[in-house]
Amino acid sequence: SRLPPEVNRVLYVRNLPFKISSEEMYDIFGKYGAIRQIRLGKTCSLWVANETRGTAFVVYEDIYDAKNAVDHLSGFNVCGRYLVVLYYQASRVHKSMDVNAKQQELSQLKARYGVE
């Protein structure tokens, strides 16, 4: 079966807990296949060491494992935060998403998981 064109091995993850570790990321994402690399977005803070900006890139060895992870981990609750897992697209990551689209996405996730 053919995969949609946006599917690729590199995932962009948002809304992560700021204190999540690489090991915890491997535990969560490694359930869906072999991971080549995980890169957490680091803050440049003198005051707080080892905090991420709540984002990460996860690179799978296999495209089907990446798709499986997106299918299962979008909306997954980690420490009270619901993960947003997207296929990495260089042109889209740097564009700010429309605020209404973000609100709608959040509302859908809340409804899906019964959160007020």
N, C-alpha and C positions, 0 to 999 in steps of 0.2 A: 504494500500500500504506500502511496506517495504521501509525503509530509507537506504541510503548507509551507510556502516560501519563507516565512519569518522564523521558522524553527531552525535553531542552530545549537551548537554545543556550549555556547557561552551564555550564562544566565546573569541577569542584573537583579539583585535582591534589594528591596527597600523595606523600611520600617522595622529594622532589626533592633533588638535591645542594644543600647550603646556599649554595654559591658560584655557583650558576647565574645567568646574566644574562638580562635581558629579550630581548636579541638571540638568545641561544641558545634561549630558549623559542619565539620567533617562527620560528626555523629548524626546530625539531622539530614544532611544532603547525601551522605555516603550510603544510606539505605537504598538509594535508587540507582546506584551504579558506581563504577570506578571514576574517581575524581582526579583530574590532572593538576588542578590548581584552585586555590581559594585566595582571593585578595580582599581583605577588609579595608573599607575607606577609613583612614586614620585622621583624627583631628590634630591640628597643630597647636596644641595648648601646652603652655608651660605649667599650668596648674593641675591638669588632670592627665595622668599617664595612661596609656593603653585604652583609650576610649575610641570607639569607631564612630563614624558619623551616621550610623544606622544603615549603611549600605555595604554591599559586597558584590564581587564578581565570582561566580562559580563556573569553572570550566570542566566539563565532563569529557571522558575519553570517547564516549559513544553518543551520537545524536538522539537515539531512541531513549537512552537513560535520561538525557536532559529533558526530553518531552515528558517522560514519566514523572520527573521531579516537578516540573511546572504544573502538571495535572494534579498532583497530590499535595503540593506544598503552598500553592496560592491560597492565602487565607488561613494558613496554619498558625496556631496560637503559640507564641514563644514568649514566656514571661508577661502575658497580658497584652502583647502586641501581635497584630495579625500581619503576617508576611505578605508582601507584594512581590511576586516572582515573575519576571518578564524575560523574554528573549532579548539579548543585547543587540541593539541596533545603533551604531555609532551616531547616526544623524539625529536620532530621537532622544537619546539620553540627555543631551545638553539643552534641548528645547524644554522650556518649562511647560508642563501640562496645564491645560485649561483648568481653572479653579472649579468650575462647574463639573467637569469630568471627574476630578478628584473627589468632590463631594458625593457624586453619584456612585463612584466606585466604593467609597467608604460605606455609604448607605446599603449598597448591595451586600457587602461583606457582613455588616452588622445584622442585616435581615437573615442572611444565610446561616449565621451562627447564633442567632437569638440574643444579640447584645443590644442593649438600649443605648 
